[in-house]
Amino acid sequence: MADFCTNCVKEWFDAPSEGGPCKPDIDVEAIFKTLEPENYVSELCEGCGLIAIGNIDGKLKVRYIDKEGWQDYKVKP
């Protein structure tokens, strides 16, 4: 079964016509809140290619399979 992050669920599955609202398999912000500073967890979003969620310098950062380094996490409206 494929797992999808907060943003991908909002973008692809949250519409009422798709059965939304849906809960994400990978709740990025909830996972971040469990992390100690300078730690990360590996996850895999089948939608956007997110591969890790980290608490880097006290900030929520993510890594993607097709990008180098830690990226700022931007919540889609």
N, C-alpha and C positions, 0 to 999 in steps of 0.2 A: 504494500500500500504506500502511496506517495504521501509525503508530509509537506505541508505548506506553511510559510511564515505569516505573521500578522499582516504584512502589506499584500502578499499574494492572495490571501483569503479575502481581504477587502476588495481587491481589484477584480477577482475572478468569480467569487462564490457568494458574495454578500447580497447580491440583488435578490429581491423577493421572487423573481422569476426563476432563480437558481436554487431556491429553497432557503435563502438567507433570512436572518443573519446567522452566520456560521462562526464557530470558535476556531481559532488557528491551532494547528498541530504544534507549531513552534511559536509560543508567545514570547517574542523578543524582549519586551520590557519586563515581563515577569521573571524571565531567566536572568536578565541583567541584575535585578534586585537581589538575587540569591548569591551573586558573585562577590568574593572578596576582591579588594583592589589588586590589580596586576594579574588577574586570573581570567581564564576563558573556558568555554565549553565548545565542543564540536557539535554541529548540527548540520543537516543537509536539507535545504529547501529545494524541492524539485521544480519550483517555478522560477525563482530569480537566481538560483545558484549560491545562496548564502551558505557558507561553510563553517562559520564560527561567530560566537557572540562573546565580547570581552568587556571587562571593566578595566579600561586603560586610563591611567591618571584620573580615576574617578568618573570617567565619562563612558557612555555607552558607545562602543565601537563594534563594527562587524567586518567580516572578511567575506569576499565573494570569490568563487572559483575562477572567474575571468579577470580579476583585478589584483594588483599587487598591494600589499600592506593593508593596514587597518583603515576603514572608511567611517565617516560619520554616518550614523543611522538616521535616516529621514523618514518620518511617518507620513505615509500618503493620506490625504484627506478622504 
